[in-house]
Amino acid sequence: MKFVSLKTQRNHRRGKLNKPSRATTSEPFAKPMAIFHQIHTYTELRQKIHDDLRVQHPEWVQPDGKSPMCDSYEARLVELLTTLKRRESIQPIIDPHRLLEQGAN
């Protein structure tokens, strides 16, 4: 299964690849970002990703509240974390988005 960055695909279709990101412009975000807090448990990590995907991509959420796209990302994360757990990795997971990108390679 090959995963491609949907943000890159979307920006490519819209012709925005070489334009500055939202972070460098005055565009408001859909929802204010929460203050950073450290994730201590696997359950907290999954819940944070579950919530953040829906905040960052409201277009993926259907009127009934379901989101097959978010569910797909969450399932892939579980698969990657299970692989890491089997290897008994002692390295902390710092950036779950980077973990997803690395898993696609």
N, C-alpha and C positions, 0 to 999 in steps of 0.2 A: 504494500500500500504506500503510495507516494503522497506526501503532504507538501503543498505549495503555500507560501504565505498569501493569504487571501487579501491582506492589505496591499501587498505589492501588486497582485493581479488587479484589484479594484483601481488602484492609482494608475496603473498602466493603461487600463481601459479609459480612464478619465483624462489621461495625458498629464498626470501630476508627478511623474517620477522625479523630475529635477526641480520641483518647486519646494520651498521650505515647508517643514512640517507644521502642524497646528501649534506645537510647543513654541515655535519662534514667531508666531503671528498673534494678532489680537483677537482671534476667533474664540468665543466662549466655548467651554466644554459642555456637553449635555448634562453632566452632573458633577458637582465639585468632587475633587479627589479627596479621599480620606487621608488622615495623617498616617504615615508609615508605621507599621508595627511588625515586630518579628513574628514569624510563624514558628510555632513550637511543636505542633503535631501534624500528622498526616491528614487527619480530619479537618483541621483548620486550613491546611493548604488546599484541599479539595473544595471546601466551602468558599474560600477566597476566590479561587479560579472560577467556580460556578457563578458567583455574584459578579465578578469583574467582567467575564465574557458577556453577560447580559447587559451590563452598564455600557460597556465599550461598543457593543454591536446590537443596539435595540432593533435594528432591521432584521435580525435573525430570530427574534421572538415573535411567535404567532399570536393572534388575538386571544387564544385560549391559554396563553402563558407557556406553551411548549416550545422547545427550540431544538429541532433535530441537529442543526449545525453545532450548537453549543454541546449537545450530548455527545456528538462525534468527537469533538476536541477533548472533552472530559474522559471519554473511553480511551482515547489514545494516551492521555496522560497516565491513566491507571495502568495501561500496558507498559509504558516506559518506567514508571515507578516500580512495578512488579519486577521488571528485568533488573533494575538497580538493587532491589531488595534481595533478589536471588544471588547477586554478586556480593552481597553484604558490603556494599560501598560505605565507607566511613566519611566520605566527603559530604558536606551539607549542601542541600539544594538551595541555591541563592536566588536564581532567576528562573521561574518555571517556564517563561516564554522562551528563553534561550534553550532550555531543556527540550522543549517541543521542536525547535528549529534543528537542534543537533540530532534528534531522533529521526528527522526526515532525510538526513544525509546518508 
